[in-house]
């Protein structure tokens, strides 16, 4: 029960808006979404569009799956490891097929969706909350990936890569914190 209360947020505006704001106050959800958006933007418009639609849909599907299967102890560890991987991929800035970016979006969405769904699934308004989170993800990926895909100067791409390395470093901290708690 403590994890449910730690993960739950109440704005007083209703479940949809609670979910919409949830992404922005939960670093373990926001950082990998930002990393994926940066990665998709570095790869160009086609991977950006794939991530834009694959991530919110898979997150929403994961939320419903998480409600059905309940909490799994390994989810926070896997989520932290995925944050490190996504940040490192941004920092490396290597060519990836659009299908790989879409696959990473699906893995991220299902993993975090299951984690959120398992913790929030029993809360009142869970469906509205899930739709709010999916909307926030769509907005973040659309804005960040579109912006990054327009960057063509080397210094701007380097700044994006530095942001990716910081996300990877934050993921390492999250990984250590998760292992410490285990």
N, C-alpha and C positions, 0 to 999 in steps of 0.2 A: 504493500500500500504506500510506503513512503515514496517510491519512484513515481507512482501515479500522481501524487500531490506535487512532486517536484517538477513534473513534466506538464502539468495542467496549468493553464493560464486563463484568467477570467477578466475581460475588459469591461463587462457590464453591457456590451453592445450586442451580445448574442453569439451563438456558436460559430457562425460563418466568419465573423470578424475576429473572434478568438483564434480561429485557425489561420486567418490571413496574417495576423500579427505574430503568431507562434513562430513562424520561420525566422523572423527578425530578432527574436529574443532567445533563440536556441542556437548557440554557436555550433553544436555538433550536427545540426541540420543545415545551417546556413553555409558553413565553410565548404563542404563538398559540393553543394549546389553552385556556389561561386566558382569553385575550381572547374567544375564541368562546363559552366558557361564560358569561362576564360578559355578552356581547351577548345571548345566548339568554335568560339570566335577566332582563335588563332588558326584553326583549320579552314575557315571560310564560311560562306553563306550556306552551302548545302549541309555540312555537318551541324551548323547552327540551327537550321530548320528541323533537322532530325531530332536533335536534343530538345528543342523547344516543345515538340509534341510527345516524344517518347518518355521524357522524365516525369511530367505531371500525370500522364495516364498510368505509367507503371507505379508511381507513388500512390496514386488513388487505389489501384488494384492491390498493391501491397498492404494498404490500410485495411481493406476488407479482409484480406488473407490473415493479417495480424489479429484482427478481431476474432477470427475463427480458431486460430491455433494457440493464441495466448502468448505470454512472455517467454522468450528464450534467453538464457544467460549469455550466449555467445554473440548476440547482436551488437552490443556496444563495442566489443573488441573488433568485430568485423567492420563496423562503421568507421572506427578510428583508423584501421588499416587501409580502408578504401580512401579515406581523406588523404593519407600520406601518399598513396599511389597516384591519385588525381593531381595533387599538388606537384608531385615529382614529374608527372607527364607534362604539365604546364611549363615547369621550369626547364625541362629538356627541349621542348618545342620541336619535336620530331614529327615527320609526316605520318599521319594515320589515315586509314581508309574511313570514309564516312560511316560505314557499317560498324567499325570498331567504336567510334564515338557514340553511335546509337546503342550499341551493346553495353557500353559503360553507363549510359543514361538509364537503361533498363535495370541493370544490376543495382545502381545507386537508388533508383526509385523503389524497386521492390524491397531492398534491404531496409532502407529508412522508413518506407511505408509500413512494413511489417512491424518494425520497432515502435513506431508511433501508434499504429492500430492496436497493438497488443497492450500498450500502456493507456491509451485514451479510449479504447473501444467500449469500455463500460461506462464512460462518462455520459452525462446527458448531452444530447445534441452532437453525437460523434459524427454523424453523416455531414452535418453542416460544417463542423470543424474540419473534416477531411476535404471538403470542397474548398474551404477557405485556404488551406495549406496548398492545395493544387493550384489555385489561382495565384497565390504569392509566388510559387515556383515558376509558373508560366511567365509572370511579369519580370522576375529577376533574370531568367534565362533570356527572354526576349531582349531586354534592355542591355544586359552585359554582353551577350554574344554579338548582337548587332553593332554595338559600339566597338568592340575589339576587332570585329571583322573589317572595319574601316581603317584600322591602323596599319600603315604601310611603311612608316619610317622605322629605321632600326632601333632608335632609342625608345620609341613607344612600345615596340615588341619586347624589348629588354625589360621595360618597366612591368609589363604583364608577366614576364617570366619571373621577375623578382617577387611579384605578388604570389605567384604559384609556389615559389620556394618558401615563402612565409606561411602559406597554407599547409605545405608539407611539414614544416617545423611545428606548427600548431597541432597538426595531426599526430606528430610524434609525442607531444605533450599529452594529448588526449589518450593515446595508446598507453603511455606510462601511467597516467592517472587511472585508466581502466584496469590495468594489470595490478596496480597497487591495491585497488579496492577488492580484487578477487581473492 
